[in-house]
Amino acid sequence: MVIQKSLRKNSTKGIIMKIIAVVTGSRSEYDILSSTMLAIKNHPQLKLQVVVTGAHLSDKFGYTYKVIEKDGFKISQKIESLLSGDMLVSRAKSVGIQIMGLSGALEHLKPDIVLVAGDREEVISAAISANYLNIPVAHMCGGDTAFGSVDNNVRDATTKLSHLHFPMLPSHAERIIGMGEEKFRVHVVGHGGLDRFYSVPPLSKNQLSKQLGFDFENGPLILMIQHVLSSEYQEAEFQTRTTLSALVELGYKVIIGYPNSDVGSEIIIETIKRYCSKLNCYIYKNLPSQLFVNLLHHVDVLIGNSSCGIIEAPLLKLPVVNIGNRQKNRITSTNVIFVDFNKAGIKKAIKTALFDQEFKNKVKQCQSIYGDGHTGEKVASILNKINIDLKLLNKPNL
């Protein structure tokens, strides 16, 4: 086996630089990766490369590569891969396009390590490409479990294709080791998405309201983020309509975020637009971190099925109504109410989250278990110290 050799001396300081290529394809996993990217960028012995693909390059999802650039990161390669179409085969074909594009990009960039996060198509595409190029893969957020989604299989497959693992929780680390991964490869670091909550400057509700151009000073404010579950993509329209019908009948102010670029996302977006005239609402494709983090500080309840309700919301002691099967089986705190796609049940759960004092007391006592705000620094430190040798590259078939 030929070990990729691209450690280079910094031309001005004579320091050996280890090159880390971070691959990102969506806003959701960029939020996980961004603090680590910053820590790599600022580390004296690491050099950052950023490879952008997937929904980042789509107008439909707000060209979020511009957010990466605005955050001060130079993009090394852009790989167009997101096919226009709301079919299962579109996402599968996108994986093939990404493998072709990422293989060429990594061959050109010659990084020492490829870093990915989560469970979407760009993660496994990058892992496959890097393996064939003898480049070790570092994977964040492995060992997690969810329900009824292709993302579960992609996450576990990426674990077996990875050489370093950065799980969020000790139980996730145990699961990774149980899959046959050697202990020296596994490092519990928390969830990178929490880091920004410790660093983003605060905005008052009035300041945030003015920046968004939406008055939410008076009355309960609900944030809705609802995605498609791949095994239930044919139910996307019904599920979205059910949630929005409940909100119409409740009559509260609502801020609605666009879904991920999964199969069924187009019908969700169409349904949201159709219901907009019946709601006092603000719709966004994406928000800069400062606005999104402050929005979570000021809303009264988060509804839908975003992982944000499981991972970030407990840190803010924010009530959450998780609707449907997405996020089931994940470790949760006391801030989450699980409910099925039933209009009456959704309305009842939202009212409980807003007004039930016993539940609100439980939310006040909930604990954040997914991180301490230093995930990025931990990952960068480990990447700097790890030896790139045959021990790292040659994984035993346990």
N, C-alpha and C positions, 0 to 999 in steps of 0.2 A: 504494500500500500504506500502510495506517495503522499506525504503530509504536505498540505498547502503551506507554502512559505511566503508570507507577505509582511512579516514584521519589519518595520522600516525605521531608520533613524530620523528623528526630527532634525531637519537640516540646520537649525539654528542652535539647538541645545544638546545635540548628540544623544538624545533619549530614545530608547527603543519604544516604538509606538505599536500597540496591539490594535488592529482595525476591527471594529464591530459594525456590521451591516444590520440595520434594523429594518424589517419589512413590515409595512402597515397598509391595510386596505380599507379600513372603515374608521369613522369617527369614534365609535365605541371602544375599539382596541387601541386607538391612538391615545385615548384618555388613560388607558392602563400603562402605555409605554412612555408617555411624554416625560414624566419625571426621571425615568431611567435614561432616556435620550439626553436630557439636560445634564444628568450626572456624568454620563459618558463624555459628552461634549466638554465639560469643565474639568475632566480628569487629566492630569498631566501626562499619563502614560497610555491613554486610550484615544483613538481617533474614531469619530462617528461618521458613518455613511447612512443615508436615508433612502430607502427604495419605496416608492409609492405606487399603489395599484388599486384595482377594485373601485369601490364607491367613491373614493377620494377624488376620482377624475370624472365623476358624473355630474352633469348639470342638475339632474333630478334630485340629487342628494346634496346640492349646494356647493359643489367644487371644494370640498373640505381640504384639499391639498393646500389651499390658500391659507387656511388656519395654521397649518404646519409651518409655512413660510413666515407668516406673521409672528409666530412664536420664536422666530429667530433661527430656524433650522434650514440649512441648505439641502435641497433635494438632489441626490446624486443621480437617480434614474426614475423615470416615470414609465409605467407599463400599463397601457390601456387593455382592459380585460373584461369589463362588465358588459355582457350582451344585453341588448334591449329585448325584453320579453319576460313574461310572467309565467314561465313554465319550469318544471323541474329540470328539464334537459339544459336549460340556459345556464343554470348554476354549475352543472356538471361540465359543460363545455368551457365555462370560464376557468375551471381548474386547469384544463388542458392548455388554454391560452396563457395562463399565468406561468405554468411550468416552462413553456417555451421561452417566454419573456424573461423570467427570473433566471433561468439557466444562462442565458446570454449576458444578463446584467451582472450576475455573480462571477462569471468567467472574466468579465471585463474589470470589475471592481476588485477582485481578489481579496476579499476580507479574510480575517483569521477566524472569526466566529459570526454566525448568523443568528440574530435574536428575533424571536416572534412571541406573540402573546395570544392566548385564547383558543378559539375553536372554529374559526371560519376558514373559507377555502384558501385564502392567501397563506394561512399558517401551514397547512399541509403541502401546498404547492412549493413554498420556500423550503420546507424540510426535505422534500423529495429532491429538489434541485440541488440543495447543498450536499446531501448525502452522496449523490453521484459525482460531485466535484471534490469529495474528500474534505469538505468544510464542516467542522463541528457545529451543531445546532443547539442553541440555548432556548428553552421554552418556559414562558411564564404562565401560571394559572392552570397547570396540569393537575390531574388527580381529582378534579372537581366532578360532581355528578349533577345532572339535571334530568328532565323527563321528556321522552318521546321526540327527540330531535336528532337529526343527522350530525349536529354539532358534537354530540357526545362521542360518536364514533370517530369523528375527525380529531377531537381532543386526545382520545386514547391512542389513536394511530400515530399522532404527532409525538406523543410520549415515547413510543417505541422507536421513532425516527430521530429522537433527540439524544444529545450527549450530556447536557446539563439541564437540571430541572429546578425551577423557582416556583414552587407551589405557594398558595396563600396560607394554608393551615397545616398544623401537624397531622391531622387526619388525612389530608390530601397527600402528604408526603408518605404516610404509611401505605396508602393505596398504590402510589407509584412504585414503592419498594415491593409491594405485593405482586406487582405486574412483572417483577424480575429485574428491576433497575437497581444497580449497585448503590449502596448508601453514600459513597463519596461524591456521587453525582447530584445528590438531592439537597437543596438548601431552602428552608422555609423563610420567606421574605415578606409575606403579607401581600396586599393588593395595591398595585401602583396607583390606581385611580383615587385612593384616599390621600395621597401625598398633596394633591392640589388644594385640599380643604384646609391644610395647614399653612398654605403660602399665598392664596389668592386674597387680595385686598378686599375688605368688606364694603358693601354698598347698602345704604339705607333702603327701605322699601320705596320711599319716594324717589330716590335716585334711580333705582332699578326700573320703577314704573315709567319714569321719563325716558330712560334709554330704550326701553322696549316700545314705548308709545302706546301703552295699554294701562288703563287705570285699574289697579286692583287694591286700592287703599281700603275700601269698605267691603265687609262681608267675607265669608269663606272663599278661599282661593284654592282650586284644585289643579294639579299638574297631571296630565294623562300622557303616558308613554306606553304604547301597546304594539307588540311585534307579532309576527306570525310564528307559530310552532310548525316545523316542517311536516310533521306527521298529521297535522290538521289544517294544511294550507287551503283545502277546499272549503273550510269553515270560516275563512278570514272575513268575508263580507258579513256573515251572520254575527260573528263575534264582535266585530267593530260596531256594527249597527246596534247590538244589544247594549254595549257600554255607553255609546253616545245617546241612545234613547233614555237610559237611566239619568244621564247628565241633563238632558233637556227637561225631564220632569222635575229634577231637583232645582234647576234654575240658578245654580251658583256660577260664578265666574270660573272660566277654564282656560288653561294654557295647554296646548296640544303639540307634542313633538312628533316629527316624522318617524316612521318605523325604519328598521334596518332594511338593507337591500336584498331581502329574502324573497323566495317565491310567494306570491300573495301580497306583497307590499303595495303593488299598484292599486289593487282593489281597496286596500286600507286607505290609501291616500285619496282615492276617488270618493270613498264613503265619508271621510273627514270633511272634504270640500262640500259634499252634498248637505251635510248637517250643519255647516258653519253658520248659515243664515238663521238657524233655530237656536243658536247658542250665543252667549256673551263670551266670545273666545278670542284668543290670540294663537296663531299657528306659526310654528317655526320649522325650517328644514334642519338647521343646526344653530347652536349658540356658542360664542367664545366661552372659554372656561370661566372667566371672571363672571360673566352673566349667568351661566348655568349653575355654578356653585352658589352664587348669591340667591338665585331663584329657589334652589332647594332650601336655603335658609329661611325664606319668607313664605313659601306655600304652606297651606294647612294640612294637606294630605296628598300623597302620590298614589295614583291608581294606574292599573294596567298590568303589565307583566315584565317590566324591565328588571334586570339584575341590580340596577341602582337601588331598588327598594330593599334588596337583601343585603347588599354590601355597603353602600354609602349612607343610606338613610338612617341606620342605627347610630352612626356617629353624630348626626344632627338631632337625634331623638324625634324623627319625623314619622308620623303614622303612615302606614302603607296598606292599601287594599290590592292584593295580588289576585288577578282574575284568571281562572282557568288553570291548565296543567303546567304551563311554563314556570319554572323556578321550583316546582315541587321536588322533593328529595334533597334540596340544598339546606345547609345549616343556616338557621334563621334566629333572629333575636325576638324579643317580645313586642316588637312594633308592627308586626305583619298580621293582617287578617286574610286568610285564604277563602275565596268564594268562587263558585262556578259561574259560567256565562248564563246568568238568570237575572233579568232586569230587577225584579223585586229584591233578590238577594244582594245585588250590587248596591242598590239604593240603601238598603238596611246597613250594609257594611260601611258605606261612606258616612252615614249618619252616626254610626257607632264611633268611627274614627274621629269625627269632628266634635261630638257632643257627649259621649259616654265617659263620665268621670273616672269610672273604674278602669276602663281601657286606657285612658289618657295617663293615669297614674302608672300603669304598666309601661307605657311608652317612655315616660320620664326616667324609669329605672333601667331601660334597655342598655346593653353594652355593645360597643363595637369590637368585634373579634377579628376583623379582617386586616388590620394593619395599624401601624403607629406613626405613619407619615414619613417614614424613612426608607421605603422600599427601593426607590431609585438609587440611593446611595449604597445600599446593601448589595444590589445586583452589580453595580459598577465595580465595587470593591472585589467581589468574587471573580468577575470577568478578568480583572487585572491580575489577580493572583493565580488563576488556574493555568496549569501547564498544558500546552497543546502538544501532545505526544501520542504514541501508539496506545498507551493506557486509556487515554480519553477517547480516541477514535475507534478502537477495537472493542465493541460491545459483545460480551458473551451471550449466547443464546440460552438463557436460563428458563 
